[in-house]
Amino acid sequence: MTQDDHKGTALVTGASSGIGAVYAHRLAKQGYNLILVARNGERLKTLASRLTDETGRMVETVVADLGNRADLARIEGVLKDDRSITLLVNNAGVGGTAPLLSADVEKMQEMIELNVTALTRLTYAAVPGFATRGGGTIINIASIVAIAPELLNGVYGGTKAFVLAFSHSLKHELAEKNIRVQAVLPGATATEFWDIAGTPVEHLPNEIVMSAENMVDASLAGLEQGEFATIPSLEDAGLLAAYEQARQALMPNLSRTTPAKRYKVA
């Protein structure tokens, strides 16, 4: 792909359905060409054809399982070599709802490989090129369990806490490189995620479930407004601001030569 007078190319992982497919549609509408990555080749092909017909954008599909190191390396290569890429959406991931005593540790390891390792390696593949070319955008899909890990499986919450913490660090380190970083923290979203995680979405209260379309539209609005962390369902933005202020207030007090007086260490 070559870059012309549009916004460049967006690479979207987990793009064959749900949140990833909606991102693909919205970004094509905004003027991005697309590289769509997912395991389901037939779905990718169908989506790509529809998007090309609707938007006229160039859409490339890459069938890959990001939990497979060889496939992951191929996508890393795309991010390193394709100079038209200006936006990376790290959306691919898997969840879990089973508590520790009921969870398969092998499945938990696979979750870590996809939610943490793949996201990290793709980011590392994209950032040097963005820096060299003078800018770019990274959207990392985290979850509300990043700050509320008690709600679902603990390993899942831990992986999403990593995504949020990693995004904070990226924002800090890349502030002078013209690279935008956004962490998106969706609540329950009506996608196949819940079936795979072990609790069909139909079992959730209707009042807590957002459509994928509304979730993505809110996240892109947050990006446009310059937000770092976007929680699509959070009505009072002041609550998130207070959370961040409390975090910042802690930071100067986290490392000192002596223990706090309450520990009464001689």
ROTOR-46833 format. One record per residue: x, y, z of N, C-alpha, C in turn; residue in one letter. Coordinates in steps of 0.2 Angstrom, whole numbers, plus 5000, padded with zeros to 4 digits. Example, Ala and Ser with C-alpha at 12.3 -4.5 7.8 and 13.67 -1.06 7.14 Angstrom:
REM residues 2
506649725039506249785039506649845039A/506449895035506849955036506450005039S/
REM end
This chain:
REM residues 266
500449945000500050005000500450065000M/500250114997500650184997500150235000T/500450285003500050335006499950395001Q/499350415000499150464996498850525000D/498350554998498150615001497650605007D/497550545009497150525015497550525021H/497250495026497550495033498050435034K/498250405029498650345030498350285030G/498650235033498350165034498250155042T/497750125043497650095050497650025050A/498049995055498049925055497649905062L/497149865061496749845066496749775067V/496849755073496949685075496249655078T/496149595077495449565079494849605075G/494949605069494549655065493949615062A/493949555062493449515058492749525061S/492649545067491949555070491949595076S/491349615079491349655085491649715085G/492049735090492349805091492849815085I/493249765083493749775078493449795071G/492849755070492549765063492249835063A/491949865069491649925069492249985068V/492749975072493350015071493550025063Y/493549965060493749965053493250005049A/492649995050492150035046492150105048H/492250125054492250195056492950235053R/493450195054494150225051494150235044L/493850185040493750185033493350245031A/492850265035492350315033492750385035K/493250385039493650445041494150455036Q/494350405031494850415026495450375027G/495450325031496050285032495950225027Y/496550205024496550135021496650085027N/496550025026496549975031496949915030L/497249895035497549825035497149795041I/496749745039496349705044496649635046L/496749625052497049565055496649525059V/496549465058496149415062496249345060A/495949295064496049225062495549205057R/494949235056494449215052494449245045N/494749205041494849235034494249255030G/493749205031493149225027492749285029E/492749295036492449355039492849415036R/493549415037493949465034493749485027L/493749435023493649445016492949475015K/492449455018491749485017491749555020T/492049565025492149635028492549685023L/493049665021493449705017493049725010A/492749675007492349685001491849745003S/491449735008490949785010491249855011R/491749855015492049915016492349955010L/492649915005492849944999492249974995T/491749934995491149954991490850014994D/490850025001490550075004490950145004E/491550135005492050195006492550205001T/492650154997493150164991493850164994G/493950145000494650145003494950075001R/495650075001496050015000496049975007M/495849905006495749865012496149805011V/496649795015497049735014496949685020E/496849625019496749575025497349525026T/497449515032498049465034497749415039V/497649355037497449305041498049285046V/497949295053498449275057498149265064A/498449225068498349205075498849235079D/498749295082499249325086499449295092L/499149235094499449195099499949145097G/500049145090500549105087501149145085N/501749135088502349175087502549185080R/502449135075502649145068502149195065A/501449195067500949235064501149305067D/501249315073501349375076501949405073L/502449375072503049405069502949425062A/502449395058502249425051501949495052R/501549505057501149565058501649615060I/502149595065502649645067503049665060E/503149625056503549645050503149695046G/502449685045502049735042502149805045V/502049805052502149865055502749905054L/503349865054503949885053504049915046K/503849875041503949895034503549935030D/502849945032502349985028502350055031D/502650095027502750165029502150205029R/501550175026500950215026500550205032S/500750165037500350155043500450215048I/499950245049499950295054499550285060T/499150225061498750215066498750135068L/498850115074498750045076498250045081L/497749995080497249985085497349915087V/497649915093497749845097497049825100N/496649785096496049765098496049695100N/496449655097496349575098496449565105A/496049515107496149495114495549445116G/495649415122495149365124495049375131V/494549355134494349365141494149305144G/493949305151493749255154493349275160G/492849235162492449255168492449205173T/492849145172492849095178493349115183A/493149105189493649125195494249075195P/494749095199495349055199495248985200L/494848965204494848885206494448855201L/494148885196493848855190494148865184S/494648905184495048915177495548875175A/495648865169496148815166496848865166D/497348845169497948885169498248895162V/498148845158498448845151498048895147E/497348895148497048955145497249025147K/497349025154497549085156498249115153M/498749065152499349075149499249105142Q/498749065138498549095131498349165131E/497949175137497649245137498149295138M/498649285142499249325143499649335137I/499749285133500149285127499749335122E/499149325121498749375117498649445119L/498349445125498249515128498849555130N/499349525132499949565134500549555129V/500749495128501349485123501249515116T/500649495113500549515106500449595106A/500149615110500049695110500649725111L/501049705116501749735117502149735111T/502249675108502649665102502449705096R/501749715095501549755090501649825091L/501649845097501749915099502449935097T/502949885100503649895099503849895091Y/503449855087503549855080503349925077A/502849955079502550015076502850075078A/503050085084503350145087503950175084V/504450135082505050165079504850205072P/504450165068504250195062503850265063G/503350265068503050325069503450375071F/503950365075504450415078504850445072A/505050395067505450415062505050465057T/504450445056504050475051503650545054R/503750555061503550615064502850615067G/502650555068501950545072501550485070G/501050475074500650415073500150415079G/499750365079499250355084499250275086T/499150265093499050195095498450195099I/497950155098497350145102497450075105I/497450075111497450005115496849995118N/496549935117495849925120496049885126I/495849915132495949885138495249865140A/495049885146494349865149494249895156S/493649905158493549935164493849885170I/493949825168494249785173494949795175V/495249845171495949865172495949905179A/495349935180495349975187494849945191I/494549885189494049855193494149775192A/494749755194494849685192494449635196P/494049655201493649605205493049585201E/492849615195492249605192492249535188L/492849525185492849465181493449415183L/493649375178494249335180494849375181N/495249355186495849395189496349405184G/496549345180497049355175496849405169V/496249395167495949445162496049515165Y/495849525171495949595174496649615174G/497049565176497849585176498049605169G/497849565164498149585157497849655155T/497249675157497049735155497349795159K/497449775166497849825170498549835167A/498849785164499449795160499349845154F/498849835150498749875145498649945147V/498349955152498250025155498950055157L/499250015161499950045163500450055158A/500450005153500850015147500750075143F/500050085143499850145139500050215142S/500050215149500250265153500950285151H/501350225152502050235150502250255143S/501850235138501950255132501850325131L/501250345134501050425133501650465136K/501950445142502450485145503050485141H/503250425138503950415135503850455128E/503250445125503250475118502950545117L/502850575123502550645123502850695118A/503550685117503850735112503950705105E/503650645104503750615097503150625093K/502650665095502050675091501650605090N/501650565095501350495094500750495100I/500150495097499550495102499450425104R/499350415111499150355114498450365117V/498050315116497350315119497250245122Q/497050245128496850175131496050185132A/495750135129495050125129494750075134V/494350095139494150045144493350035143L/493149995139492449975138492249935144P/491549945145491249905150490949845146G/490449815148490149755144489949785138A/490149745132489949765126489649705122T/489149715118488749665115489149635109A/489649585110490049555105490049485107T/490449445103490549375104491049355110E/491349415112491849405118491549365123F/490949375125490649345131490449275130W/490349255124490249185123490949145124D/491449175121492149145121492349145129I/492149195132492349205139492049155144A/491449135142491149085146490449105149G/490249175148489649195150489249235144T/488749205141488449235135488149305137P/488249345133487949415134487249425136V/486849375134486149365136486049355143E/486549335147486549325154486649385158H/486849445154487049505158486449545158L/486349595163485849635163485849685157P/485349695154485249735148485549805149N/485449835155485649905157486349915157E/486749865157487549875158487849855151I/487449835146487749815140487749865134V/488249885131488249935126488449905119M/488149935114488249905108488949925106S/489249875101489949885099489949955095A/489449975091489450035088489450095092E/489050095097489150155102489750155106N/490050095107490650095111491250125107M/491250105100491850135096491750205094V/491050225093490950295092491150335098D/491050315104491250355110491950355110A/492350305109493050295109493350345104S/493150345098493350395093493250465095L/492650475098492550545100493050565106A/493150515110493650535115494350545112G/494550505107495150525104495150595101L/494650605098494550675095494650735100E/494350715106494350765111495050765115Q/495550725113496150725116496250685123G/495750645124495750605130496350545129E/496650535135497150475136496750415137F/496350415143495950355145495150375143A/494850335139494150345138493750285140T/493250295145492850255147492150265144I/491950235139491350255135490750265139P/490650225145489950235148490050285154S/490550305156490650355161490350425160L/489850435163489450505162489850555165E/490150545171490450605175491250595174D/491450635169492150635168492650655174A/492350695179492650715185492850655189G/492550595189492750545193493350515190L/493450505184494050485181494650535183L/494450595182494950645183495250645191A/494750635195494950625202495350565204A/495150515200495550445201496250465199Y/496350495193497050515191497450565195E/497050605198497350655203497650615209Q/497250575211497450535217498050495216A/498050465210498650425207499250465207R/499150525204499750575204499950595211Q/499450605216499650625222500050575226A/499950505224500350455227501050455225L/501150465219501850455216502450485220M/502450545222502950575226503150535232P/502650495235502650465241502850385241N/502950365235502950295235503650255236L/504150295236504850275237505250325242S/505450295248505850335252506350295256R/506850325260507350285263507050255269T/506550275272506350255279505550225278T/505450175282504750155281504250205284P/503650205283503150245285503050235293A/502950285297502950285304502450225307K/501850215303501350165305501650095306R/502250085302502450015302502950005308Y/503150055312503550055318504150015317K/504550025312505149985311505750025314V/506049985318506650015322507150045318A/
REM end
